[in-house]
Amino acid sequence: MKRITLGKLQQMKEEGEPIVMLTAYSTWQAKLADAAGAEMLLVGDSLGMVEQGLEDTVGVTEEMIHMASAAVMRARPRAFVVGDMPFLSYEVDTREAVRNAGRLVKQTGVDAVKIEGGVNRAETIRALVNAGIPVVGHVGLTPQSSTLLGGYRVQGKDAGRAREVLDDALAVDRAGASVLVMECIPAPLAERITAECAIPTIGIGAGVGCDGQVLVFHDVLGLYSGGVSPRFVKRYLDGASVLGEALTAYRAEVKDRSFPADEHSYGMDPEILDGLERRSS
C-alpha cells in the first residue's frame, strides 16, 4: 500500500484530479475514511465540538489533538494525515510554534500540521517549514478567531475583505505551505485563489472550483440529529437515525429477554454444574 505524499497531492492539482479530505479523530474513523479512498485525513480541532461536546474549538488542548492523532495513525492509513494546531499553540512566538508542532509530528507521526491565518502567520509558516515541518494553511473563516470575524459567517463577500482573503491565501502559498484550506468564502473568490496559488487548495464551503474538498466525518454520516447544519454540509446518511434504531432494538430485546439468545451464550457440562450444587449443599 503506497501512502499519499505531498508530491502526489501536487500532481493531483496539476492534473485536475479532485482531492478528497475527511476529518478523523479515532482509529475506526480513520480506517473507514481511508478505505473509502480519501487522500487526506484531518485530525481537526473540530473534535472539540463533535467528540467532546465543546461549544467551539477554542477549548481544544494539545493533549486532545495528540491523543486523536496517535489513534488515527494507529490505523496505518494510506492517506496523508494532517494534525491541527489548537488555539494558542502557535500564536505566541515562532519558537514555541516550532516546538509544539515538532512535538505533534514526532510523538504522533502525522505528516503535516495545520495552522489558521494568512499574512499574520507567514513568518510562523516559514519557521515551521525551515524546521522541516510541512504546513497546511487555513484562510477565510478561521474558527479559532471567529469572534474577531463576527462569528461563523461567510468571509470575503465585500471588496475589502475579498482582497484580504486573497492576500492571506497568497501569503500562505509564498511562505512555503504545502496545502491551503479555504473555509466559507464565495465560490468565485475560491476559484480565483486556486488559479493563483501554486499549492493545492481544499475547500469547505468554498465551491467546486477548489482542488479538493473537506467535510467533517460526523456531518457526512449524519451522526447528529436535529440542529441546524451549515449550508455547505451535505449528509450522505442519516446515521443518527440508523444508530438510534439499532440501540432502541437492543434495549427492547434486553427488556423482553430475547437477548442474549442461546447463540450468544456459553454452555457447560451439566455434570460440572451438578457437582457444584452438591458441594454447596
Steps between C-alpha positions, in 0.01 A plus 500: 500500500666819379432800722386834364779758497518875449637428155191295418270778624684754287474267201126470554467879491700525181299222334164633618412197712291607803648428842271339759559600862306389809547564869574206728554489875536130576639177360162369379412828332839512327458142375158576353609826336817342366316198362260737323797643310560838667841637403525721808387465862479796736516453875318828542434707809136450404535192721430734789143547382416167334684272744536694826182707511671839504321805361793599276859407417667743740495257791681224311836413656821363357442182700166444324660541158793275593277219622274517193795527260671196653175305471461594134858401422446159663261431212809505273313708242599534138380859514714804575421592863489857630490590869336826605691745719253611769441856616804664666738219404662708222394864545734608784829488307666300225732306731207369701311424181790292366540321832131413527465399134816291519369317804171425323677357196764312699268346759206407275648452153265736314627618163432872543350759733224751428492856627248777444581843362654664196720808486524503880627139505745512209802528731380202705446290187852580380645402837315169500601420143862593575484253789393229258132494599247500212222754550137514390367856511143608575342828388155652467288406799751402766300347787763565767462875440135499391406757766726756333341417165147560625412138567457203269419683178613514138823696451603703196163611366591871485794642304715582801466165669535313169835674448608399850408136445684495168807661659485249786488206259791626293702570816449142617607371158811718484599417858548135400181324607424178315119514492241771567157453660243768415188517714172684438600733219311575177553238229631750238761628746610146585533419130715810449723404793533144371616632163756735655641264765767250406396265780183286517194665652240316706158658537236478768213725408714644219341357188596240244791693348748392769753222447325290763231493767486423871205426728471388859460123534196539726329735254544267203346211691231707671601386846307783664123538500330838506676834503593723209778393265714748306393552140814328370427171681349211304390195695544171316340291774253559783740328734340627820170332410665175389707475817209608716279224357768241571546617859124507557471146365776386735321653800172336402659154473671536837168603656306204354790259561532400135864607525726329567367192318666158516734586213632795698560299819752241621395156626670255733494130595191440718698256718739780595207715600347214701830452677505864597150466641587191711813661636301800618233287674 
